[in-house]
Amino acid sequence: MYRTLRWIDRCIAAHKRPHDQNLFGIVQGGLDPILRDICAKGLVEHNLPERALGADMYDCVYPTRTTRFGTALIPEGVLKLKHKAMADDTHPIDPTCPCMVCKNYTRAYIQCRMDSRAKINSPRLRTLMSAIHQKGYAASRSHIATNAIKTNFPMTECIKIAKELLQVSIA
């Protein structure tokens, strides 16, 4: 996490092509709220324009790594779908979620699939678990974006940056 804060200084210094690339901070710290808070505050001190737009990217390894072990993030916290206690749970992963995974699969179904050794590495299961996880992260990003917008960053600058972002070609 501290490496990220040191690295952002190097990135800012090297950022010499503003018309064909963007720079935004990555909040590190995993699930530790103290480390995430320290990292977020450190990135805010650098006054990156994308912060005002709510741009953020979570540790890209965490969702994939965690889903392999049958864990999902829900608003109440961590849900360990691989545990035997889930075998009879007919609730959706997250009852508040409108996604197709939560509409169509129960915790018991996921637990059964995770418990089947032959199926543990199936692409369908990995896709299903990743979809569950991405939903949790999308909700977290939404919360952070809402708070980022409540800054003193001038709206005219936000609009200017948004227009520039739309012109950047993604290869």
C-alpha distance (Angstrom), angle and dihedral (degrees) to the residues before:
residue distance angle dihedral
M1 . . .
Y2 3.80 . .
R3 3.81 88.5 .
T4 3.83 87.7 60.6
L5 3.79 90.7 54.9
R6 3.82 91.2 50.2
W7 3.79 91.6 44.4
I8 3.81 93.9 53.5
D9 3.83 89.2 63.2
R10 3.81 89.5 55.8
C11 3.81 91.2 46.4
I12 3.79 92.7 51.3
A13 3.80 90.6 49.7
A14 3.81 90.9 49.6
H15 3.80 95.3 44.0
K16 3.79 99.7 108.7
R17 3.83 102.3 138.7
P18 3.82 105.7 65.4
H19 3.81 93.5 161.2
D20 3.80 97.3 59.7
Q21 3.78 104.4 29.2
N22 3.77 139.9 39.7
L23 3.76 132.5 -144.6
F24 3.77 124.2 -150.1
G25 3.75 135.4 159.6
I26 3.79 124.5 -106.2
V27 3.79 114.2 -142.8
Q28 3.81 108.1 -135.5
G29 3.78 129.7 -173.4
G30 3.79 103.8 93.8
L31 3.79 112.6 -134.2
D32 3.81 93.7 -25.5
P33 3.82 105.1 111.9
I34 3.81 92.9 -160.3
L35 3.82 94.4 54.0
R36 3.82 91.3 43.0
D37 3.81 89.9 50.8
I38 3.82 92.4 49.4
C39 3.81 91.0 48.6
A40 3.82 94.1 45.5
K41 3.82 91.8 49.5
G42 3.81 90.7 47.4
L43 3.80 90.9 52.4
V44 3.82 91.7 46.6
E45 3.82 88.9 56.1
H46 3.82 87.7 62.2
N47 3.82 89.1 58.4
L48 3.79 95.4 -140.5
P49 3.82 108.9 -172.0
E50 3.80 93.2 -134.2
R51 3.81 88.6 61.9
A52 3.79 88.5 69.5
L53 3.79 89.1 54.5
G54 3.79 92.1 50.2
A55 3.81 94.7 -110.5
D56 3.77 110.9 164.0
M57 3.77 138.1 145.7
Y58 3.77 125.0 -155.8
D59 3.78 126.3 -142.6
C60 3.81 98.6 -67.5
V61 3.81 93.1 -153.0
Y62 3.79 96.1 56.3
P63 3.84 99.9 70.3
T64 3.80 93.5 48.0
R65 3.79 94.6 43.1
T66 3.79 93.2 46.5
T67 3.78 95.9 47.1
R68 3.78 90.1 55.4
F69 3.79 87.3 64.7
G70 3.80 95.2 47.9
T71 3.79 100.1 -105.2
A72 3.80 126.3 139.6
L73 3.79 129.7 -172.2
I74 3.78 115.2 -131.2
P75 3.83 130.3 171.1
E76 3.82 90.4 -93.4
G77 3.81 92.7 53.0
V78 3.80 135.9 -98.1
L79 3.81 119.4 -0.6
K80 3.81 114.3 -160.5
L81 3.78 100.8 -153.0
K82 3.80 93.5 177.5
H83 3.82 93.1 66.1
K84 3.81 117.9 105.7
A85 3.83 89.2 -123.2
M86 3.81 87.7 74.0
A87 3.83 92.9 58.6
D88 3.82 92.9 92.2
D89 3.80 98.8 29.9
T90 3.80 108.0 116.7
H91 3.80 94.7 -178.7
P92 3.79 120.8 112.2
I93 3.81 116.7 -104.6
D94 3.81 88.8 -102.9
P95 3.83 116.4 7.5
T96 3.82 90.8 -158.6
C97 3.80 94.0 55.0
P98 3.81 119.5 98.7
C99 3.83 94.9 -164.0
M100 3.81 122.0 122.2
V101 3.81 92.5 -111.5
C102 3.79 93.6 57.4
K103 3.81 91.7 41.6
N104 3.81 94.5 51.6
Y105 3.81 109.9 29.3
T106 3.79 132.9 56.7
R107 3.78 128.1 -148.0
A108 3.82 87.4 -111.1
Y109 3.81 91.4 55.9
I110 3.79 92.2 51.3
Q111 3.81 91.2 45.2
C112 3.80 90.5 51.6
R113 3.81 91.3 50.2
M114 3.81 91.4 47.1
D115 3.81 91.1 48.1
S116 3.80 92.7 54.4
R117 3.82 104.2 91.3
A118 3.80 92.3 -160.4
K119 3.79 91.9 54.5
I120 3.80 99.5 41.2
N121 3.80 94.1 99.3
S122 3.79 97.7 38.6
P123 3.82 114.7 133.7
R124 3.82 90.0 -131.2
L125 3.80 92.3 57.3
R126 3.80 93.1 45.3
T127 3.81 90.2 49.9
L128 3.78 91.6 47.7
M129 3.79 93.6 48.6
S130 3.81 92.0 45.3
A131 3.80 90.5 52.1
I132 3.79 89.9 52.6
H133 3.78 91.2 50.1
Q134 3.78 95.8 45.3
K135 3.80 89.0 55.8
G136 3.79 90.3 56.8
Y137 3.75 92.2 48.9
A138 3.80 92.4 46.9
A139 3.80 89.1 56.1
S140 3.80 90.7 50.4
R141 3.81 92.1 48.7
S142 3.80 89.8 50.2
H143 3.81 89.9 55.8
I144 3.81 92.4 48.6
A145 3.81 92.4 46.3
T146 3.81 90.9 52.1
N147 3.80 90.6 52.8
A148 3.82 93.0 44.3
I149 3.79 91.1 55.3
K150 3.81 90.0 56.2
T151 3.82 90.4 73.4
N152 3.78 130.2 107.9
F153 3.79 90.5 -106.0
P154 3.83 107.7 135.1
M155 3.81 113.5 -107.1
T156 3.81 90.9 -138.2
E157 3.81 88.9 59.2
C158 3.83 90.4 48.7
I159 3.81 90.5 52.9
K160 3.82 91.3 47.7
I161 3.81 91.7 50.5
A162 3.81 91.9 46.3
K163 3.81 90.4 53.2
E164 3.81 90.8 49.3
L165 3.80 90.8 49.6
L166 3.80 90.5 53.3
Q167 3.81 90.0 55.5
V168 3.81 95.3 52.4
S169 3.78 109.6 102.8
I170 3.77 115.5 -135.7
A171 3.80 110.3 -143.9
